[in-house]
Structure formats: C-alpha cells, structure tokens
C-alpha cells in the first residue's frame, strides 16, 4: 500500500486508524508494505509527516519519503520508481 501526496486529516488519525493503532503487532503482520511519500513543498506535506509520526509512535512499520517538490507528477514519478520494485519482493 502506498500514498503519494495522500490527502490525510491529522485530527482524525486516531479515529480513522483505530483498528491499526489498537494492535500494532497484528498490523505489522498483515501489512507487507506501507509506503508514504510527499514533497516538502506540497500543501499535504504536514499531514503526511504527521501520519508517519503517528505510525512511528505506535511502532507500525512503514517507509516515509520526504523529497523536494510540490504536488506534481515529477515527484510522484520519482516515488513510483522507488516503490514499484518493492511490490515484487
């Protein structure tokens, strides 16, 4: 599972992802890949970073990539290049 510049609502993480946060060990067993990337000039960057911090605090395994750039295809293309090969591991 991946999110490239995903639209997230930080105030609702605990509610929206309650099942995930309730049992991090189970979540880690079930999630084979959780990958989040966002350009640091994207208006969605703060939410993406907050979500990564939410997951880290709950010890849910994930990858967070911050890069330069905004909400543009060139940023997502870079992420796709890194993420796509991980699907086949």
Helices and strands as residue ranges (DSSP letters): E 2-4, G 10-12, H 13-16, H 18-22, H 24-30, E 35-39, H 45-57, E 63-67, H 73-83, G 84-88
